[in-house]
């Protein structure tokens, strides 16, 4: 786990995790249904609306972008969702995609906990990795935020992620790392005792206690998994250097599929964040960000659409391949909720209304295209996802209520 910021990698679960083989055996024997899983994918520059939304309400086959999806019967496109308090947030709105915290552009902004981290607390204890957090490149933050409102640095190097998930570790080095972590934890406990003697304020003490508890849980989790064998899978990552950007997205989706398939984790985030400079995809080369400011020029939209088509091509492949993996009485996709969306409704003018949101898989009775009568907080859907994953939350972010948008 050296490639993850251990300080910010929340390890969940007071009870000892179940062994992977035991879990699989019980599922195969019908003792319990396969576990629930969830992934959140944020395309931070959104999608060109006339090509993304269907031309005929309720019929996804009339969407230029979605009509070729192989799993249309297991997808619901939502229209009229938004995050309140984002009107002047511009690109900073990405920080609030999974939190719903308003005014991320403010110099005094403090984020809330992201939805994936709330889910990881409930779902992460039984797997080697309580959650995984992917991004296209290294900028230090993605769409995961801990309960102190701090960004959890994402992983972006496909080869290192594969190594972390599936290749043997240097046990001697790992044991030394765990001992070093234990020494840090002991120092923090001594510091906390000293602060108490000095009469430090309650807020500082609570912060120290939270960090200590987090690190202690993480350390115990890592110790438990230290001698557990990792699953062995063929290395199926692409090394296509002609389209590096496209290859990166393809590989991160592949890693997400493998991580779910091997039950290495049950919670993943994937930030498809824009990169400065030109990228190359089949049929187009250009700056993704600059092209997103298309000002309705057909020539620019044509190039932008190539990038968006390419990202959705890999999303389509991810869903289809998940749906081909049999698990219990259904497929891996049936037991995995896949949320694709964006913090932008229209990146050309930086508006954050009418967010494009798709929920796929999860075993829901999908309605292809759900158009809400009025602008509705996206956090209403987030609250419902918490409930669908057995978390009894009364609210989340800007939520007003669970609207029952997803039927099981």
C-alpha positions in Angstrom: 0.0 0.0 0.0 2.9 2.4 -0.3 1.3 4.0 -3.3 -1.6 5.2 -1.2 -1.5 8.0 1.3 -1.9 5.9 4.4 -2.9 8.8 6.5 -5.9 9.5 4.4 -6.8 5.9 3.5 -9.7 5.2 5.8 -9.7 1.6 7.0 -13.1 0.6 8.3 -14.5 -2.0 10.5 -14.0 -2.9 14.2 -14.8 -6.6 13.6 -12.1 -8.8 11.9 -12.7 -9.0 8.1 -14.1 -12.2 6.7 -11.7 -14.3 4.7 -12.3 -14.0 1.0 -12.4 -17.7 0.2 -14.9 -18.3 3.0 -17.1 -15.5 1.7 -17.0 -16.8 -1.8 -17.7 -20.4 -0.7 -20.8 -19.3 1.3 -22.1 -17.3 -1.7 -21.6 -20.3 -4.1 -23.4 -22.6 -1.7 -26.3 -20.2 -1.5 -25.6 -19.4 2.2 -25.7 -15.7 1.4 -26.2 -13.6 -1.7 -23.2 -11.9 -3.3 -22.1 -8.7 -1.7 -23.3 -5.3 -2.9 -20.7 -3.1 -4.6 -20.7 0.5 -5.8 -18.6 2.7 -8.1 -18.9 6.5 -8.7 -17.5 7.9 -12.0 -17.2 11.6 -12.5 -16.6 13.0 -16.0 -15.5 16.4 -14.7 -16.2 18.2 -18.0 -19.6 16.7 -18.5 -21.1 15.8 -21.9 -22.5 17.8 -24.8 -26.2 17.8 -23.9 -27.7 17.6 -27.4 -25.8 14.4 -28.0 -26.1 12.9 -24.5 -29.8 13.2 -23.8 -32.4 11.3 -25.9 -34.2 13.2 -28.6 -37.4 11.3 -27.6 -38.2 11.3 -23.9 -37.9 7.9 -22.4 -36.1 6.3 -25.3 -32.3 6.0 -24.8 -32.0 4.6 -28.3 -32.6 8.2 -29.5 -29.5 9.4 -27.7 -26.5 9.9 -30.0 -24.1 8.9 -27.2 -26.1 6.2 -25.4 -27.9 4.3 -28.2 -25.0 1.9 -28.7 -24.8 0.8 -25.0 -25.0 -2.9 -24.7 -26.7 -2.8 -21.3 -29.5 -0.3 -22.0 -32.0 -2.5 -20.1 -29.9 -2.1 -16.9 -29.5 1.7 -17.0 -31.5 4.7 -15.8 -30.7 8.2 -17.1 -31.9 10.9 -14.7 -32.6 14.5 -15.8 -33.1 17.6 -13.7 -30.8 16.8 -10.8 -28.4 19.5 -9.4 -26.4 20.5 -6.4 -27.8 23.6 -4.7 -25.2 26.4 -4.0 -23.0 25.7 -7.1 -24.0 28.6 -9.4 -20.6 30.4 -9.1 -18.5 27.4 -8.4 -17.0 26.8 -11.9 -14.5 23.9 -11.9 -14.4 23.9 -8.1 -17.8 22.2 -8.3 -15.9 18.9 -8.9 -14.9 19.0 -5.2 -18.5 18.8 -4.2 -19.7 16.1 -6.7 -19.9 13.4 -4.1 -20.5 15.6 -1.0 -23.1 18.2 -2.1 -21.3 20.8 0.0 -22.2 24.3 -1.4 -19.8 27.1 -2.4 -16.6 25.2 -3.1 -15.2 28.3 -4.7 -15.2 30.2 -1.4 -11.8 30.8 0.3 -13.4 29.6 3.6 -14.8 26.4 2.0 -14.6 23.3 4.1 -15.8 20.1 2.4 -17.9 17.4 3.9 -17.5 13.7 3.8 -18.0 12.1 0.3 -20.7 9.5 -0.3 -18.2 6.8 -1.1 -16.6 7.2 2.4 -19.9 6.9 4.2 -20.5 3.7 2.2 -16.9 2.4 2.9 -17.6 2.6 6.6 -20.4 0.1 6.1 -19.1 -2.0 3.3 -15.3 -1.8 3.5 -14.5 -4.0 6.5 -14.6 -7.4 4.8 -12.2 -6.7 1.9 -8.5 -6.1 1.7 -9.1 -2.6 0.5 -12.0 -0.8 2.1 -12.2 1.5 -0.9 -10.2 2.4 -4.0 -9.9 6.0 -5.4 -8.8 6.4 -9.0 -8.0 9.4 -11.1 -6.4 10.1 -14.5 -3.4 12.0 -13.3 -1.7 13.2 -10.1 -3.1 16.5 -8.9 -3.4 15.4 -5.3 -7.2 15.2 -5.1 -10.2 13.6 -6.8 -13.8 13.1 -5.7 -13.1 11.3 -2.3 -13.1 13.4 0.9 -12.8 12.1 4.5 -14.9 13.1 7.4 -12.6 16.1 8.2 -13.3 17.5 4.7 -9.7 16.7 3.5 -9.1 15.3 0.1 -8.0 11.7 -0.2 -5.2 11.6 -2.8 -6.2 9.2 -5.6 -4.2 6.5 -7.4 -3.5 7.1 -11.0 -0.6 4.8 -12.1 -2.3 1.6 -13.6 0.8 -0.6 -13.2 1.3 0.3 -9.5 -2.4 -0.2 -8.8 -2.3 -3.7 -10.5 0.8 -4.5 -8.4 -0.9 -3.3 -5.2 -4.0 -5.4 -5.9 -2.6 -8.6 -7.3 1.2 -9.0 -6.9 3.0 -10.3 -3.9 4.4 -7.7 -1.4 7.8 -7.6 0.2 6.7 -9.0 3.5 9.9 -7.8 5.3 9.4 -4.3 4.1 5.7 -4.4 4.8 6.3 -5.5 8.4 8.8 -2.7 8.9 6.2 -0.2 7.5 3.6 -1.5 10.0 6.1 -1.2 12.8 6.9 2.4 11.8 3.2 3.1 11.7 2.8 1.6 15.2 5.6 3.9 16.4 3.8 6.9 15.0 0.6 5.8 16.6 2.3 5.4 20.0 3.8 8.9 19.6 0.3 10.4 18.8 -1.1 8.7 21.9 1.6 10.3 24.0 1.0 13.7 22.4 -2.7 13.3 23.2 -2.0 12.5 26.8 0.3 15.6 27.0 -2.4 17.8 25.4 -4.9 16.7 28.0 -2.5 17.5 30.8 -2.0 21.0 29.3 -5.8 21.5 29.1 -5.9 21.8 25.3 -9.3 22.9 23.8 -11.9 20.3 23.1 -11.7 20.7 19.3 -8.0 20.0 19.2 -8.4 16.9 21.4 -11.3 15.6 19.3 -9.2 16.0 16.1 -6.3 14.1 17.7 -8.6 11.4 18.9 -10.2 11.0 15.4 -6.9 10.7 13.7 -5.6 8.1 16.3 -8.8 6.1 15.9 -8.5 6.2 12.1 -4.9 5.1 12.1 -5.5 2.4 14.7 -8.3 0.9 12.6 -6.2 1.1 9.5 -3.2 -0.6 11.2 -5.3 -3.4 12.6 -6.8 -4.0 9.2 -3.5 -4.1 7.4 -2.1 -6.5 10.0 -5.0 -8.8 9.5 -4.4 -9.0 5.7 -0.6 -9.1 6.0 -0.3 -12.9 5.4 -3.4 -13.4 3.2 -2.7 -14.3 -0.3 -3.8 -11.9 -3.0 -6.0 -13.2 -5.9 -4.1 -14.1 -9.1 -5.4 -12.7 -12.3 -3.9 -12.4 -15.8 -2.5 -9.0 -16.5 -5.0 -7.6 -18.9 -3.9 -3.9 -19.0 -3.4 -2.3 -22.4 0.0 -0.7 -23.4 -1.3 1.1 -26.4 0.9 4.2 -26.7 -0.9 5.7 -29.8 -3.8 6.9 -27.6 -2.4 7.3 -24.1 -5.4 9.1 -22.7 -7.8 6.5 -24.0 -5.6 3.7 -22.8 -5.5 5.2 -19.3 -9.3 5.3 -19.0 -9.6 1.8 -20.4 -7.1 0.5 -17.9 -8.6 2.1 -14.9 -12.0 0.7 -15.8 -10.3 -2.7 -16.2 -8.8 -2.4 -12.8 -12.1 -1.5 -11.3 -13.7 -4.6 -12.9 -10.9 -6.9 -11.6 -11.1 -5.4 -8.1 -14.8 -6.1 -7.9 -14.5 -9.5 -9.5 -11.9 -10.6 -7.0 -13.8 -9.0 -4.1 -10.7 -6.9 -3.3 -12.9 -3.9 -2.6 -16.6 -3.0 -2.8 -16.3 0.8 -3.1 -14.5 2.6 -5.9 -14.4 6.2 -7.2 -13.0 7.2 -10.6 -12.4 10.8 -11.4 -12.0 11.4 -15.2 -10.4 14.8 -14.6 -9.3 17.0 -17.4 -5.6 17.4 -18.3 -3.8 20.5 -19.4 -2.6 20.3 -22.9 -3.6 18.2 -25.9 -4.9 14.7 -25.8 -5.3 12.2 -28.6 -8.2 9.9 -29.1 -9.4 8.1 -32.3 -10.5 10.8 -34.7 -9.4 13.9 -32.8 -6.5 15.7 -31.0 -6.9 18.7 -28.8 -7.2 20.1 -25.3 -10.2 18.6 -23.6 -10.8 21.7 -21.5 -10.4 24.2 -24.4 -12.7 22.1 -26.6 -15.3 22.0 -23.8 -15.7 25.8 -24.3 -17.1 25.1 -27.7 -19.5 28.2 -27.9 -21.7 26.1 -30.1 -19.2 26.0 -32.9 -19.8 22.8 -35.0 -16.1 22.2 -35.8 -15.2 22.3 -32.1 -18.2 20.2 -31.0 -17.2 17.6 -33.5 -13.7 17.2 -31.9 -15.1 17.4 -28.4 -17.6 14.7 -29.2 -14.8 12.3 -30.2 -13.4 12.6 -26.7 -16.7 12.0 -25.0 -17.5 9.1 -27.3 -14.2 7.6 -26.4 -14.8 7.8 -22.7 -18.3 6.4 -23.0 -16.9 3.6 -25.2 -14.8 2.4 -22.2 -17.8 2.8 -19.9 -19.9 0.7 -22.2 -17.2 -2.0 -22.2 -17.0 -1.9 -18.5 -20.7 -2.4 -18.0 -20.9 -5.1 -20.6 -18.0 -7.2 -19.3 -19.4 -6.9 -15.7 -22.7 -8.2 -17.0 -20.9 -11.2 -18.5 -19.5 -12.3 -15.2 -21.9 -14.7 -13.6 -22.3 -14.4 -9.8 -25.0 -16.1 -7.8 -28.3 -15.9 -9.5 -27.3 -12.8 -11.5 -24.1 -11.1 -12.8 -21.4 -8.9 -11.3 -23.2 -5.9 -12.7 -26.5 -6.9 -11.0 -24.7 -6.7 -7.7 -22.8 -3.5 -8.5 -24.3 0.0 -8.6 -22.5 2.1 -11.2 -23.1 5.8 -11.0 -21.8 7.9 -13.9 -22.2 11.7 -13.8 -20.6 15.1 -13.8 -20.3 18.2 -11.7 -21.1 20.2 -14.9 -24.4 20.3 -16.7 -22.7 22.5 -19.4 -19.0 23.0 -19.2 -19.0 25.5 -22.1 -20.5 28.1 -19.8 -19.6 26.5 -16.5 -23.2 25.8 -15.3 -23.9 23.2 -12.7 -27.6 22.6 -13.3 -29.2 19.7 -15.1 -26.4 17.3 -14.2 -26.1 14.2 -16.4 -26.5 11.3 -14.1 -26.8 7.6 -15.0 -27.3 4.7 -12.5 -26.6 1.3 -14.0 -26.6 -2.2 -12.6 -27.4 -2.8 -8.9 -30.3 -5.1 -9.6 -32.8 -2.3 -9.8 -35.9 -2.3 -12.0 -34.5 0.4 -14.4 -36.6 3.0 -16.1 -34.5 4.1 -19.1 -35.1 7.8 -18.8 -36.5 9.5 -15.7 -37.2 13.2 -16.1 -38.0 14.9 -12.8 -40.7 17.6 -12.9 -38.4 20.2 -11.3 -34.8 20.8 -10.4 -34.1 18.2 -7.6 -31.1 17.9 -5.3 -28.8 15.2 -6.5 -28.3 14.4 -2.8 -31.9 13.0 -2.8 -30.6 10.2 -5.0 -27.4 9.9 -2.9 -29.6 9.5 0.2 -31.5 6.7 -1.5 -28.3 5.0 -2.5 -27.3 5.0 1.2 -30.6 3.4 2.0 -30.2 0.8 -0.8 -26.9 -0.2 0.7 -28.4 -0.7 4.2 -27.2 2.6 5.8 -30.0 4.2 7.8 -29.2 7.8 7.2 -31.7 10.6 7.8 -30.0 13.0 5.4 -26.9 13.5 3.2 -25.6 16.8 1.9 -28.4 18.9 0.6 -30.9 16.0 0.5 -34.6 16.7 1.3 -35.9 13.1 1.1 -35.5 9.7 -0.3 -37.7 9.9 -3.4 -37.8 6.2 -4.3 -36.3 6.7 -7.7 -34.7 3.3 -7.8 -37.0 0.2 -7.5 -35.5 -3.1 -6.5 
